Amino acid sequence: QVQLVESGGGLVQPGGSLRLSCAASGIIFRAAHMGWYRQGPGKQRELVATESNGGSTNYADSVKGRFTISRDNAKNTVYLQMNAMKPEDTAVYYCNADYPLTRYNYWGQGTQVTVSS
């Protein structure tokens, strides 16, 4: 059974930091392209950051220089370090595991992040 379990969300003040974690099980983690997506209130789900199985990273323009994605293949875990956070970062953050050129694509249940004073 595939499981992607996010943790680390919560309430943070503008300018603050949070680190999200996503622990994966039931998949070949090292072969997956891992990503973080978010869905803000009244908005569509959007890409935040991805890291390929080869270590290449990609970021949304809105988070470049503030967020960092990383993965630990030994722990089957992907992280999202979020710094200098803004109210517009408020969203439910979802972990994604994708295997390109296949039909295999998995989502976590999401974790709420709220940036507010």
N, C-alpha and C positions, 0 to 999 in steps of 0.2 A: 504494500500500500504506500503510495506516494504521499509524503507530508512535507510541506514547507511551513515552518512556524516562525513568525516574526515576533520580535520583542524589542523593548527599548523605547517605545513611544511614550508620550506624556505631554505635559504642559511645560513650556519654556518661555522665558522672556525674550523679547527682541534683542538680537545681538548674542544670544546664548548658543549653547551647543547641545546636541544629542547624538548618540550613536545607536543606530538600529542594527539588529542582528537577525539573520534568517538561517535557521538550522534545517537542513534538508535530510530526508531519509527516504529510502525506497527508490532512489535514482542513482545513476552513475554520475556523481557530482562533478568529477574532474572533467567529464566530457561535455558538460552543460555550459551554455552561455547563460550567465546569471544577470539579472537585472532588478532594478527598483523602479516602480512606477507609483504615481500618486493620483488621487482624485479628490479635488477640492470641492467645497459646497457648490452645487449647481454647475459643476464643470465636468467635462469628459476626462477619462483616465488619460494620463500623459506620461511619457517616458521621463525619468529622472536621470538614470545612469545605468550603463551596462558594462559588464566585463566578460570578454570572450574566454573560451577555454584556453586560449593562448596568452591571455593576460592583457589584451588590448582593451582600452577603456573608451567610453563615449559618454558625453554629458549633455544635458539640455543647456541651452545658452543661459537660462535663468539661474542655474546653480553652479556654473563654471567658476572655479576659484574659491568656492565656499564648501562644496560637498566633495567627498572622496569615497569611491567604491573600492572595496578590496575583498579578497576571498582567501580562505584557508582550506585548501583541499584535504588536509589531514583531519580537519574537524567538520568537513562538509558544511561549512558556514560561509555566508557572504555578509559583509558589513556595509553600512552607509554612515560615514562620519559627516555630520552636518554642523557647520560652523557659521557664525555671523547670520543667524537665522532671522527671517523676516516674517511679518504677519501673513504675507502671501504664500509662505511655505506651509501654512495650515492645510492639512489634508489627511486622508487615510492613505498610508503608504503600503504598497503591496510588493512582495517578493515574487520574482518570476524565474522559472527555469525553462530554457528553450533548447531544443536540438534542431538546428537548421537542417532544412531539406527533409525533415521527417514531420509526422503529425503530432509529435510529442511536445507538449507545452503545458506547463503546470503553474498554478497560482497559489499563493498563500492566502490566508483569511484576512490579512490586513491589520495594521496597527495605527491608531489615531495619534497624530501629532498636531498639537495646538500651540501656536506662537502668539502670545498675548501678554500684555502688561496688566 
